[in-house]
Amino acid sequence: LPPWLLRPSSALLSSLPGRDRSPPTEKKTAAKWKEKKKAREGSSLPGSSWEERLANAVTPLWRLPYQEQLQVKYESQRKVLQALASRLEELGIDAQKPGGLCCPLQPVVPSPVINGYRNKSTFSVNRGPDGNPKTVGLYVGTGRERNIVCVKANHMENIPPKHKQVAQCYEEFIRRSPLEPCILFHEGGHWRELVVRTTSRGHTMAIVTFHPQELGQEALATQKALLKEFFTCGPGTVCALTSLYFQESTMTRCSHEQSPFQLLHGEPHIFEEVRGLKFRISPDAFFQVNTGGAEVLYQAVGKLSQVGGDTVLLDICCGTGTIGLSLAHQVSKVIGVEVVEKAIEDARWNAAFNGISNCEFRSGKAEAVLPQLLSSWEDARPLVAVVNPSRAGLHHRVVRAIRNCTSIRRLLYISCKPEGEAMRNFLELCCPPDPGKKLAGEPFAPTLAIPFDMFPHTVHCELVLLFTR
């Protein structure tokens, strides 16, 4: 990998305004982090502002200079790799490397954009600090503790101004509406969350979720017309929406198949450019939340995968096909698998629009598609797998299919929460053969780990873990 991919750019870090340019030691950073954590906990007391409480809840590293944020994240990833090494030792695998890690850990690769980097934001509707139930923002508190307060996100550093503008307009709209917000389904009400998606091309998509309760079709049509009018002829015109969607939903989360996204205004899709390719994005299709960071991540994945002209690339949990399509020119063939049907439609469109003909995208749950695909794999070409699952990790049947396919010698696992369910996947990939779990193939070994900061100001990052066998 080129040096700029492997360590934070000193030019980038030193150019940040008001940043301490001397690199912090691990002890110094840890001590400062604890000190600031105490300050944050203190600021959650009644004396602190609601804006501060929200910033502490959603972006807990916001007070730290960016260089120190990277160091905090490096430490957390180091602990993940130490934990994996210890767990592998318990399974009888000698995995201890220098520092007690299971493999070398590169420094965290910084995000090219530090503030306002999110291309997708979800805003809730609930009671604000002033008690108004028609407040659009993000939550402080939890449902379990019954202390939820919805705080406007105007001051949040990770959310771009356009998202805040759309949220403000949606709040104005529902406050004008005679219909109540839907806070608890069984208590009635209608107006629910707002999702805003934007692209670097200047496109904006807004998706409003609405609980129909007992409303008839005529009443529903009226509400949709009023929403459309507000954003196309009324105060909401300042948002200049590319797409306005409406979804009737009686569930917490609802796919297009369960309840279709209804286009009220504008274009059915928005478009993004990544690494010279154009990508079409549907309302519920997965796309990395930090577009600039995604470009850096995908470039590194291309280097780490060591794919060649005769390689078949297996892109598992492929979303709209961004990884596979960005590497298609380096390989013989790409096979993408994704559960969201609309995302697969986008991936196929993306391939056709960009003139890429060596990609095949399959719709369905990976645990259903992959075992069938790999059990009958007879292709002699090298097979490299890239997996980019949700926080829930990969289904056991997916891990088993990868493990038992002898053609896969190299696997890249991209995880936004490696300490969670992904850890179970890592252990299943690396453990000795286990007939009880039907893990018959040769075990993988962790070879290299590179964290990418896709979420500045939060404690999260994407860990790319290379496994080989």
URUR-V546632 format. One record per backbone hydrogen bond with DSSP energy under -1.0 kcal/mol. CO is the residue of the C=O (numbers start at 1). NH is the residue of the N-H. E is the energy in kcal/mol with one decimal. If there is no record, write none. Layout:
BEGIN
co: {CO:CO}
nh: {NH:NH}
e: {E:E}
END
This chain:
BEGIN
co: {2:3:9:10:11:13:16:25:26:27:28:29:30:31:32:33:34:35:36:37:38:39:41:42:45:49:50:51:52:53:54:55:59:61:65:66:67:68:69:70:71:72:73:74:75:76:77:78:79:80:81:82:83:84:85:86:88:89:93:97:101:104:109:119:121:123:124:126:127:128:132:135:137:138:140:142:149:151:153:157:158:160:161:162:163:164:165:166:167:168:169:170:171:172:173:180:180:184:185:190:191:193:194:195:196:197:199:203:204:204:205:206:207:208:209:210:212:216:217:218:219:220:221:222:223:224:225:226:227:228:229:229:230:234:235:236:237:242:243:244:244:245:246:247:255:262:265:270:272:274:277:279:281:282:289:290:291:292:293:294:295:296:297:298:299:300:301:308:311:311:312:313:314:315:316:318:321:322:323:327:333:334:335:336:337:337:338:340:341:342:343:344:345:346:347:348:349:350:351:352:358:360:362:365:365:366:369:370:371:374:382:384:385:386:387:390:395:395:396:397:398:399:400:405:407:409:410:411:412:413:415:417:420:421:422:423:424:425:426:427:429:434:438:439:445:448:449:450:451:452:452:455:457:462:463:464:465:466:466:467:468}
nh: {5:7:13:14:15:16:19:29:30:31:32:33:34:35:36:37:38:39:40:41:42:43:44:45:48:53:54:55:56:57:58:59:62:64:69:70:71:72:73:74:75:76:77:78:79:80:81:82:83:84:85:86:87:88:89:90:93:92:95:100:97:449:453:198:196:194:137:135:150:131:128:126:124:151:149:147:140:138:156:116:118:164:165:166:167:168:169:170:171:172:173:174:175:176:177:190:191:187:188:211:182:209:123:207:121:205:202:199:242:243:197:245:195:247:192:249:215:220:221:222:223:224:225:226:227:228:229:230:231:232:233:234:236:237:238:239:240:267:206:264:265:208:262:210:259:246:244:281:279:277:274:272:270:285:119:294:295:296:297:298:299:300:301:302:303:304:305:311:332:333:384:335:386:337:388:321:325:326:327:330:313:360:315:362:317:318:364:344:345:346:347:348:349:350:351:352:353:354:356:355:334:336:338:368:369:370:373:374:375:377:312:314:412:316:414:393:398:399:400:401:402:403:404:408:383:469:385:467:387:465:463:420:423:425:426:427:428:429:430:431:444:439:440:434:468:466:106:464:109:454:462:458:61:452:415:450:413:447:448:411:445}
e: {-1.9:-1.4:-2.7:-3.0:-1.2:-1.1:-1.5:-2.8:-2.7:-2.6:-2.4:-2.9:-2.3:-2.4:-2.9:-2.3:-2.3:-1.9:-2.5:-2.9:-2.7:-2.1:-1.0:-1.7:-2.2:-2.0:-2.4:-2.4:-2.4:-1.8:-2.8:-2.3:-2.2:-1.8:-1.8:-2.1:-1.4:-2.3:-2.2:-2.2:-2.2:-1.8:-2.2:-2.3:-1.9:-1.5:-2.2:-2.1:-2.5:-2.4:-2.1:-2.4:-2.5:-2.3:-2.2:-1.9:-2.5:-1.9:-1.5:-1.8:-2.8:-2.1:-2.9:-2.4:-2.7:-2.5:-2.1:-1.6:-3.2:-2.4:-2.0:-2.0:-3.0:-3.1:-2.5:-1.7:-2.4:-2.6:-1.6:-3.2:-1.9:-1.6:-2.4:-2.2:-2.3:-2.3:-2.2:-2.5:-2.2:-2.0:-2.4:-2.6:-1.9:-1.2:-1.3:-3.3:-1.4:-1.9:-1.5:-2.7:-2.4:-2.6:-3.5:-2.7:-2.3:-3.3:-1.8:-1.6:-2.5:-1.9:-2.8:-3.2:-2.4:-2.7:-2.2:-2.5:-2.7:-2.3:-2.5:-1.8:-1.9:-2.3:-2.2:-2.3:-2.3:-2.5:-2.5:-2.2:-1.9:-1.5:-2.9:-1.7:-1.6:-2.0:-1.2:-1.8:-1.7:-2.5:-2.4:-3.0:-1.4:-2.4:-3.0:-2.8:-2.5:-2.1:-2.4:-2.8:-3.6:-1.9:-2.2:-2.5:-1.6:-1.1:-2.2:-2.3:-1.7:-1.4:-2.5:-3.1:-1.9:-1.9:-2.4:-2.1:-1.5:-3.1:-2.3:-1.8:-2.4:-1.5:-2.4:-2.9:-3.1:-2.4:-1.7:-2.2:-2.9:-1.9:-1.2:-2.0:-3.0:-2.5:-2.9:-3.3:-1.7:-2.1:-2.4:-1.7:-2.1:-2.2:-2.7:-2.6:-2.2:-3.3:-2.3:-2.3:-3.3:-2.1:-3.2:-1.4:-2.6:-2.8:-1.9:-1.7:-2.6:-2.5:-2.0:-3.1:-2.1:-1.6:-3.1:-3.1:-2.7:-2.8:-2.9:-2.2:-1.1:-1.8:-2.6:-2.0:-2.3:-3.0:-2.4:-1.6:-1.0:-1.6:-2.1:-3.2:-2.9:-2.6:-3.3:-1.8:-1.3:-1.4:-2.5:-2.2:-2.0:-2.2:-1.6:-1.9:-2.8:-2.4:-1.0:-2.2:-2.2:-3.0:-2.8:-2.5:-2.8:-1.4:-2.8:-1.8:-2.8:-3.2:-2.4:-2.5:-2.5:-3.4:-1.0:-2.8:-2.4}
END
